[in-house]
Amino acid sequence: MDLKRLRYFCSVVEQGGVTKAAKALNMSQPPLSKRLHELEEEFGVALFVRNGRTIKPTQAGYHLYQKANELLRMVDDIVLEVVTIANTEQKEVRIGLSHLYQRYFKPFLIALHREQAGLDIKVVVSDSGYLERLLIERDLDFALIQHPADTGAFDCIDLKPVQLVAVAPKSMDEFSNCTSISMTQLLSREIIMLRRSSGSGTFEALQEQFRKQGISLNNTLTMSQPEAILDMLESGMNCVALLPDSEISPSHRTDCHVMKIEQAPLVFFPSIVKLTSTRFIHDVDRLIRDLEDYA
């Protein structure tokens, strides 16, 4: 089966006619019509219903169109992979990193830098909502973010959920001997929570979980970065922060009270996300698949 004929065939289906397709393909109409006839002769069936200058695929033709697209995408991916492997001197990967999981994904980025010495790694650090937009605009190859609420355009590799913990400054002596805290005990406290700059995320998910449990917390402040919240606590802000456990470093555990929350809801779901229509770059694919070993 001639791949060029299949590409011509798909173009005619998409353009809705031979004339438009010939113009899009930058070729004259007669040879394009000839290729279509050759394809129909090869299959021995009519692939189009012709009506003047417009033609529409038959049921068999539409089936071929769907399968041909799958085949041609596979061929394009193979070509891209071969070229990527060949161009070992000039390689680039664009990664989005959520504020929410900077510590969680740090071992992976260190391993990527160490094992792929020839790779030009460009990392954009922002909140998950903005990074999702960059993915859709094809300004990133993949992103290390919170699992998207709407996965329609994305492929996701979901990792282990991260536990929610409560963090209080050392100045709040009442927590000195506490290793855990109940949701009820949080009701009387001023609370700092994470919230992305746009779209729905963990803040809204937590609020919904609290609503279902009949809990209404005194939410004093929201910020988009765990590290910024921890800095506020260590600087003397007498509030309790609700944060992902992965973002609490050993020094934070020394300088703050870090407590497990009894029956805490799961809302932190780290994920490696890319557009469905794109492929992971060959050299980082293995590290991505092994990410749970680093995280």
C-alpha positions in Angstrom: 0.0 0.0 0.0 1.4 3.4 -1.1 1.6 5.8 1.8 1.7 8.8 -0.5 -1.7 7.7 -2.0 -3.1 7.4 1.5 -1.9 11.0 2.3 -3.6 12.2 -0.9 -6.7 10.3 0.0 -6.9 11.8 3.5 -6.4 15.3 2.2 -9.3 14.9 -0.3 -11.6 13.8 2.5 -10.5 16.7 4.7 -10.8 19.3 2.0 -14.1 18.0 0.6 -13.0 17.9 -3.0 -10.2 17.2 -5.4 -9.7 20.8 -6.5 -9.2 22.1 -2.9 -7.0 19.1 -2.0 -4.8 19.6 -5.1 -4.3 23.3 -4.1 -3.5 22.3 -0.5 -1.0 19.7 -1.7 0.5 22.1 -4.2 -0.1 19.8 -7.2 -2.3 19.7 -10.2 -5.7 18.1 -10.2 -5.3 15.3 -12.9 -2.5 13.4 -11.2 -4.4 13.6 -7.8 -7.6 12.2 -9.4 -5.5 9.4 -10.9 -4.0 8.5 -7.5 -7.5 8.2 -6.1 -8.7 6.0 -8.9 -5.6 3.8 -8.4 -6.4 3.5 -4.7 -10.0 2.5 -5.5 -8.7 -0.1 -8.0 -6.3 -1.5 -5.3 -9.2 -2.0 -2.8 -11.7 -2.9 -5.5 -14.4 -0.7 -3.9 -15.8 2.8 -4.3 -14.2 5.1 -1.7 -16.1 8.2 -2.7 -19.6 9.3 -3.8 -19.1 12.0 -6.5 -21.5 14.8 -6.9 -20.1 17.4 -9.4 -17.0 19.0 -7.9 -17.7 17.8 -4.4 -17.1 14.2 -3.3 -17.8 12.5 0.0 -16.4 9.3 1.4 -18.5 6.2 1.3 -18.8 4.2 4.5 -15.9 2.1 3.4 -14.0 5.3 2.4 -14.6 6.8 5.9 -13.4 3.7 7.5 -10.2 3.8 5.4 -9.8 7.5 6.3 -9.8 6.7 10.0 -7.4 3.8 9.7 -5.2 5.7 7.3 -4.9 8.6 9.8 -3.8 6.1 12.5 -1.2 4.6 10.2 0.1 7.9 9.0 0.4 9.2 12.6 2.3 6.1 13.5 4.7 6.6 10.6 5.2 10.3 11.5 5.9 9.3 15.1 8.5 6.8 13.9 10.2 9.4 11.7 10.2 11.9 14.6 11.7 9.3 17.0 14.4 8.4 14.5 15.3 12.0 13.9 15.3 12.7 17.6 17.6 9.9 18.3 19.9 10.9 15.5 20.1 14.5 16.6 22.0 13.7 19.8 24.0 16.9 19.7 21.0 19.3 19.8 18.2 18.1 22.0 15.7 20.1 24.0 12.9 19.3 26.3 10.4 21.8 27.7 9.0 20.9 31.1 6.3 22.6 33.2 6.7 22.2 37.0 3.9 23.1 39.3 4.6 25.1 42.5 2.5 22.5 44.2 5.0 19.7 43.7 8.5 21.3 43.4 10.0 19.1 46.1 8.1 16.0 44.9 9.5 16.2 41.4 13.0 17.5 42.3 14.7 14.0 42.4 13.3 13.3 38.9 14.7 16.6 37.5 18.1 15.9 39.1 18.1 12.4 37.6 17.1 13.8 34.2 20.0 16.3 34.3 22.5 13.7 35.5 21.6 10.9 33.1 20.9 13.0 30.0 24.0 15.2 29.8 23.4 16.3 26.2 19.8 17.4 26.9 18.9 21.1 27.0 16.3 21.1 29.8 14.0 24.2 30.0 11.7 24.3 33.0 8.8 26.7 33.5 7.6 26.9 37.2 4.1 28.1 37.7 0.7 26.9 38.9 -1.0 23.9 37.3 -3.7 25.9 35.6 -1.2 28.1 33.7 0.9 25.0 32.8 -2.1 23.3 31.4 -2.7 26.3 29.1 1.0 26.1 27.9 0.5 22.4 27.1 -2.5 23.2 25.0 -0.6 25.9 23.2 2.2 23.4 22.6 4.7 25.6 24.5 5.6 22.6 26.7 6.5 19.0 25.9 5.0 17.7 29.2 4.2 19.0 32.7 4.6 17.8 36.2 1.4 19.0 37.8 -1.8 18.3 39.7 -4.0 15.8 37.8 -6.2 18.0 35.5 -9.9 18.3 36.3 -10.6 18.0 32.6 -8.4 15.4 30.9 -10.1 15.6 27.5 -7.0 16.8 25.6 -4.4 15.1 27.8 -2.7 11.8 28.5 -1.8 11.5 32.2 0.6 9.2 34.1 -0.8 9.4 37.6 1.6 8.9 40.6 0.9 8.1 44.2 -1.4 10.6 46.0 0.3 12.9 48.5 -1.1 13.2 52.0 -2.5 16.4 53.4 -0.8 17.7 56.6 -1.3 20.6 58.9 1.7 22.9 59.6 2.0 25.4 62.4 4.8 27.7 63.5 6.9 26.8 66.6 5.4 29.9 68.3 2.0 28.0 68.6 3.1 26.1 71.7 -0.2 24.2 72.0 1.0 22.0 69.2 4.4 21.1 70.8 3.5 17.5 71.6 1.0 16.9 68.7 1.8 14.5 65.9 -1.7 14.5 64.6 -4.8 16.8 64.6 -8.5 16.2 63.9 -10.5 18.2 61.4 -12.6 19.4 64.4 -9.5 20.9 66.1 -8.9 23.0 63.0 -12.2 24.7 63.2 -11.0 27.3 65.8 -7.8 28.1 63.9 -7.0 30.6 61.2 -6.1 28.6 58.2 -3.8 29.2 55.2 -4.5 27.2 52.1 -3.1 26.7 48.6 -5.0 28.2 45.7 -4.0 28.4 42.0 -4.2 31.7 40.3 -6.8 30.6 37.8 -9.2 27.6 37.3 -10.3 25.0 39.8 -7.7 23.0 41.8 -6.9 21.6 45.2 -8.5 24.6 47.0 -11.9 24.0 45.5 -11.5 20.2 46.0 -10.8 20.6 49.7 -13.6 23.1 50.2 -16.0 20.6 48.6 -14.7 17.8 50.9 -15.2 20.1 53.9 -18.7 21.0 52.8 -19.7 17.3 52.6 -18.4 16.8 56.1 -20.3 19.9 57.4 -17.0 21.7 58.2 -16.4 25.4 57.6 -12.8 26.5 58.2 -11.7 30.0 59.0 -9.7 30.5 55.8 -7.6 33.6 56.5 -5.2 33.5 53.5 -4.6 31.7 50.2 -1.3 31.5 48.4 -0.1 29.6 45.3 3.2 28.3 46.5 3.9 25.9 49.5 7.3 27.4 50.0 5.9 30.9 50.4 3.4 29.7 52.9 6.1 27.9 54.9 8.2 31.1 54.9 5.2 33.0 56.3 4.8 30.5 59.1 8.6 30.5 59.9 8.4 34.3 60.0 5.9 34.2 62.8 2.4 34.1 61.3 0.3 32.3 63.9 -1.9 30.3 61.5 -2.2 26.6 60.5 -1.4 25.8 56.9 -2.9 22.8 55.0 -0.2 21.5 52.7 1.0 18.4 50.7 3.4 16.4 52.9 5.8 16.1 50.0 6.7 19.8 50.1 7.7 19.8 53.8 11.5 19.5 54.0 13.5 18.2 57.0 14.4 21.8 57.9 10.7 22.8 57.9 9.9 19.8 60.1 12.5 21.2 62.6 11.3 24.8 62.4 7.5 24.1 62.4 5.0 21.7 63.9 4.0 19.2 61.2 0.9 17.1 62.0 -1.0 14.4 60.3 -4.7 15.2 59.8 -7.0 12.4 61.0 -9.2 11.1 58.2 -7.8 13.7 55.8 -9.3 13.8 52.3 -7.1 13.0 49.4 -6.8 16.0 47.1 -3.1 16.0 46.0 -2.7 13.9 42.9 0.7 14.5 41.1 0.7 13.5 37.5 2.9 13.7 34.3 0.7 15.3 31.7 1.1 15.8 27.9 -1.2 16.4 25.0 -2.7 13.2 23.6 -1.4 14.1 20.1 2.3 14.4 21.2 4.8 11.8 22.2 7.4 11.8 25.0 10.9 12.5 23.7 12.7 9.2 23.4 15.5 10.0 25.9 13.3 11.0 28.7 10.6 8.3 28.2 12.3 5.8 30.5 12.9 8.3 33.3 9.2 9.3 33.1 8.0 5.7 33.3 10.3 5.2 36.3 9.3 8.4 38.0 7.8 6.6 41.1 11.4 5.4 41.9 12.5 9.1 42.2 9.5 10.7 43.7 
